[in-house]
């Protein structure tokens, strides 16, 4: 999936779940959105990878794309560290990173959830294709509706 779809999904999930956590709304949702982009740290052309290109190139060179950063072990380890130092924001990282893995699991390329173990999930969505674009705009409408409900 494209970065914009991951970010829009992260925002939607954040708007739905933030009330269950004793956290600053904007910080919690911000962490969740960044976490929804985090697994693409292994792709220098991704939204997050462009901001840390040297690191993205190293990760991609050493491991490839959708390997070490696209698995539950990585997300859980980073979320645990964030939780250890910053409490509730570790949950935001876990939820955002998990949403990324689920969305990438819907794509044709799929994702190996327990890398280096070869347990892969893949779907039928073409990255950047019509179905993803429809899904993205549905997320935008859902986000708009949730923000409107918060303001009214």
C-alpha positions as CSV (number, residue, x, y, z in Angstrom):
1,X,0.0,0.0,0.0
2,X,1.0,3.6,-0.5
3,X,2.2,5.8,2.4
4,X,-0.9,8.0,2.1
5,X,-3.1,4.9,2.7
6,X,-1.1,3.8,5.7
7,X,-1.2,7.3,7.2
8,X,-5.0,7.7,6.5
9,X,-5.7,4.3,8.1
10,X,-3.4,5.2,11.1
11,X,-5.4,8.4,11.6
12,X,-8.7,6.6,11.4
13,X,-7.6,4.0,14.0
14,X,-6.2,6.7,16.2
15,X,-9.5,8.7,16.1
16,X,-11.3,5.5,17.0
17,X,-9.2,4.3,19.9
18,X,-7.5,7.3,21.5
19,X,-10.3,7.7,24.0
20,X,-9.4,4.3,25.6
21,X,-5.9,5.6,26.5
22,X,-5.0,8.3,29.0
23,X,-2.8,10.2,26.5
24,X,-2.6,13.5,24.7
25,X,-4.8,13.2,21.7
26,X,-2.5,14.9,19.2
27,X,0.6,13.1,20.4
28,X,-1.1,9.7,20.5
29,X,-2.5,10.1,17.0
30,X,0.8,11.5,15.7
31,X,2.8,8.5,17.1
32,X,0.2,6.2,15.6
33,X,0.5,7.8,12.1
34,X,4.3,7.7,12.2
35,X,4.1,4.1,13.4
36,X,1.8,3.3,10.5
37,X,4.6,4.5,8.2
38,X,7.5,3.0,10.2
39,X,7.8,-0.5,8.5
40,X,8.6,1.3,5.2
41,X,11.8,2.5,6.8
42,X,13.4,-0.1,4.6
43,X,12.4,1.7,1.4
44,X,14.4,4.9,0.5
45,X,11.6,6.1,-1.8
46,X,8.9,5.8,0.9
47,X,7.4,8.7,2.8
48,X,9.5,7.9,5.9
49,X,12.5,6.5,4.1
50,X,13.0,9.8,2.2
51,X,13.5,11.5,5.5
52,X,16.2,9.1,6.7
53,X,17.7,8.0,3.3
54,X,21.0,6.7,4.6
55,X,19.4,4.5,7.1
56,X,16.8,3.3,4.6
57,X,19.5,2.4,2.1
58,X,21.4,0.4,4.7
59,X,18.4,-1.5,5.8
60,X,17.3,-2.2,2.2
61,X,20.9,-3.3,1.3
62,X,21.3,-5.6,4.3
63,X,17.8,-7.1,4.4
64,X,15.7,-6.0,1.4
65,X,12.2,-4.6,1.4
66,X,9.4,-6.1,3.5
67,X,11.7,-8.2,5.6
68,X,13.1,-7.1,9.0
69,X,10.9,-4.0,9.4
70,X,7.7,-5.7,8.1
71,X,7.3,-8.3,10.8
72,X,5.6,-8.6,14.2
73,X,8.9,-9.1,16.0
74,X,10.2,-5.7,14.9
75,X,6.9,-3.9,15.6
76,X,6.6,-5.5,19.1
77,X,10.2,-4.8,20.0
78,X,10.0,-1.1,19.0
79,X,6.6,-0.8,20.7
80,X,8.0,-2.4,23.9
81,X,10.9,0.1,24.0
82,X,8.5,3.1,23.5
83,X,6.2,1.7,26.1
84,X,9.1,1.2,28.6
85,X,10.2,4.9,28.2
86,X,7.0,6.7,27.3
87,X,4.1,4.5,28.5
88,X,0.9,4.6,26.6
89,X,2.5,5.7,23.4
90,X,4.0,2.3,23.0
91,X,0.4,1.1,22.4
92,X,0.0,3.7,19.7
93,X,3.2,2.4,18.0
94,X,2.0,-1.2,18.3
95,X,-1.4,-0.3,16.8
96,X,0.0,1.8,14.0
97,X,2.7,-0.7,13.0
98,X,0.2,-3.5,13.2
99,X,-2.1,-1.7,10.8
100,X,0.7,-1.3,8.4
101,X,1.4,-5.0,8.4
102,X,-2.3,-5.8,8.0
103,X,-2.7,-3.4,5.0
104,X,0.4,-4.8,3.3
105,X,-0.9,-8.3,3.9
106,X,-3.8,-7.3,1.7
107,X,-1.5,-6.6,-1.3
108,X,-0.4,-9.0,-3.9
109,X,3.2,-8.9,-2.8
110,X,2.0,-9.6,0.8
111,X,4.1,-9.6,3.9
112,X,6.1,-12.2,5.9
113,X,4.6,-11.6,9.4
114,X,7.3,-13.5,11.3
115,X,10.4,-12.9,9.2
116,X,12.8,-14.7,9.0
117,X,10.2,-17.5,9.3
118,X,8.4,-17.9,6.0
119,X,4.9,-17.3,7.2
120,X,3.4,-15.0,4.6
121,X,0.1,-13.4,4.1
122,X,-0.9,-11.9,0.8
123,X,-4.1,-10.6,-0.8
124,X,-5.4,-9.3,-4.1
125,X,-5.0,-5.6,-3.8
126,X,-2.6,-3.9,-6.3
127,X,-0.5,-1.3,-4.6
128,X,-1.6,2.1,-6.1
129,X,-4.4,0.4,-8.0
130,X,-8.1,1.2,-8.2
131,X,-9.1,-0.8,-5.2
132,X,-6.5,0.9,-3.0
133,X,-7.5,4.3,-4.2
134,X,-11.2,3.6,-3.4
135,X,-10.1,2.4,0.0
136,X,-8.0,5.5,0.6
137,X,-10.9,7.8,-0.2
138,X,-13.2,5.8,2.1
139,X,-10.6,6.3,4.8
140,X,-10.6,10.1,4.1
141,X,-14.4,10.2,4.3
142,X,-14.3,8.2,7.6
143,X,-11.6,10.5,9.0
144,X,-13.6,13.6,8.1
145,X,-16.7,12.1,9.7
146,X,-14.9,11.3,12.9
147,X,-13.3,14.7,13.2
148,X,-16.7,16.3,12.5
149,X,-18.2,14.2,15.3
150,X,-15.5,15.3,17.7
151,X,-16.1,18.9,17.0
152,X,-19.9,18.9,17.3
